[in-house]
Amino acid sequence: MSVDRQTDLEVDLDDNRAVATVVEKRTLEIDDLFNDDGELRLWQDTAGWSGYVRETVDSESHYYSVNTRFDEDEWIEKIRCGEQAVRDAVETHIEDPEAGRSGRFVRRCSPP
């Protein structure tokens, strides 16, 4: 992770005060979003996980939003979606200030 910091400072000696505005920009790099089984597990807890699955059909990638329980043999939910839905889900989760409260975001995608 890299951090860029910009500081803007106003000093008012007559009023004996200073106001500093600090803006940080963090860059997170996430490698290998999908594991070897084609799974991108966004949330996981002791009951199961949810996220996305990538399957290759006739040399074309197909994406599915999925939800499962560890004690089940098939998906609770498996809905075909496009690449943009996967991108949006990762972005939404990284920006979520509540990330990590219901399970954990897998593959170190949550901001520290």
C-alpha positions as CSV (number, residue, x, y, z in Angstrom):
1,M,0.0,0.0,0.0
2,S,1.2,3.5,-0.7
3,V,0.1,6.7,0.9
4,D,0.2,10.2,-0.6
5,R,-0.3,13.0,1.9
6,Q,-1.2,16.7,1.2
7,T,-1.3,19.2,4.0
8,D,-2.9,22.7,3.8
9,L,-2.1,25.0,6.7
10,E,-3.5,28.3,7.7
11,V,-1.8,30.2,10.5
12,D,-3.5,33.2,12.1
13,L,-1.0,34.7,14.6
14,D,-3.4,37.5,15.5
15,D,-6.0,34.9,16.7
16,N,-3.3,32.6,18.0
17,R,-4.4,29.6,16.1
18,A,-3.7,27.3,13.2
19,V,-5.9,25.1,11.0
20,A,-4.4,22.2,9.2
21,T,-6.2,20.1,6.6
22,V,-4.6,16.8,5.8
23,V,-5.7,14.7,2.9
24,E,-4.4,11.2,2.4
25,K,-4.7,9.2,-0.7
26,R,-4.1,5.4,-0.3
27,T,-3.3,3.1,-3.1
28,L,-4.1,-0.6,-2.5
29,E,-2.9,-3.2,-4.9
30,I,-4.8,-6.5,-4.9
31,D,-3.4,-9.4,-6.8
32,D,-5.1,-12.7,-7.8
33,L,-8.7,-11.6,-7.0
34,F,-10.0,-15.0,-8.2
35,N,-8.5,-18.1,-6.7
36,D,-7.5,-21.2,-8.6
37,D,-11.1,-22.5,-8.4
38,G,-12.4,-19.2,-10.0
39,E,-13.8,-17.9,-6.7
40,L,-13.7,-14.3,-5.5
41,R,-14.8,-14.6,-1.9
42,L,-15.8,-11.1,-0.7
43,W,-17.4,-12.1,2.6
44,Q,-16.9,-15.2,4.6
45,D,-17.8,-16.4,8.1
46,T,-18.3,-19.7,9.8
47,A,-21.6,-20.4,8.0
48,G,-20.4,-19.8,4.4
49,W,-19.4,-17.2,1.9
50,S,-20.6,-14.8,-0.8
51,G,-18.9,-13.3,-3.8
52,Y,-18.4,-14.1,-7.4
53,V,-17.4,-17.1,-9.5
54,R,-15.6,-17.0,-12.9
55,E,-16.2,-19.9,-15.3
56,T,-14.7,-20.3,-18.7
57,V,-17.2,-21.4,-21.4
58,D,-15.9,-21.7,-25.0
59,S,-12.9,-19.6,-24.2
60,E,-15.2,-16.8,-22.8
61,S,-15.3,-15.8,-19.1
62,H,-18.8,-15.9,-17.5
63,Y,-19.3,-14.3,-14.1
64,Y,-21.8,-15.3,-11.4
65,S,-22.8,-13.6,-8.1
66,V,-22.9,-16.5,-5.6
67,N,-23.9,-17.2,-2.0
68,T,-23.3,-20.5,-0.3
69,R,-23.2,-22.3,3.1
70,F,-20.4,-24.6,4.0
71,D,-22.9,-27.3,5.0
72,E,-24.7,-27.3,1.6
73,D,-23.7,-29.2,-1.6
74,E,-25.0,-26.5,-4.0
75,W,-25.2,-22.8,-4.3
76,I,-27.9,-21.0,-2.3
77,E,-27.8,-18.4,-5.1
78,K,-26.0,-18.3,-8.4
79,I,-26.9,-15.4,-10.7
80,R,-25.1,-14.6,-13.9
81,C,-23.8,-11.1,-14.2
82,G,-21.3,-9.0,-16.1
83,E,-17.8,-7.9,-15.5
84,Q,-19.0,-4.5,-14.3
85,A,-21.0,-6.0,-11.5
86,V,-17.8,-7.7,-10.2
87,R,-15.8,-4.4,-10.5
88,D,-18.6,-2.5,-8.7
89,A,-18.8,-5.0,-5.9
90,V,-15.1,-4.8,-5.1
91,E,-15.1,-1.0,-5.3
92,T,-18.2,-0.8,-3.1
93,H,-16.8,-3.1,-0.5
94,I,-13.4,-1.3,-0.3
95,E,-15.2,2.0,0.2
96,D,-17.6,0.5,2.9
97,P,-16.6,2.0,6.3
98,E,-18.5,-1.0,7.9
99,A,-16.4,-3.6,6.1
100,G,-15.6,-6.5,8.3
101,R,-18.5,-6.2,10.7
102,S,-20.4,-9.2,9.3
103,G,-17.8,-11.7,8.5
104,R,-14.5,-10.7,6.9
105,F,-13.6,-9.5,3.5
106,V,-11.4,-12.2,2.1
107,R,-8.1,-11.8,0.1
108,R,-7.1,-8.6,2.0
109,C,-9.3,-6.3,0.0
110,S,-10.5,-4.2,2.9
111,P,-8.7,-1.1,3.7
112,P,-6.5,-1.3,6.8
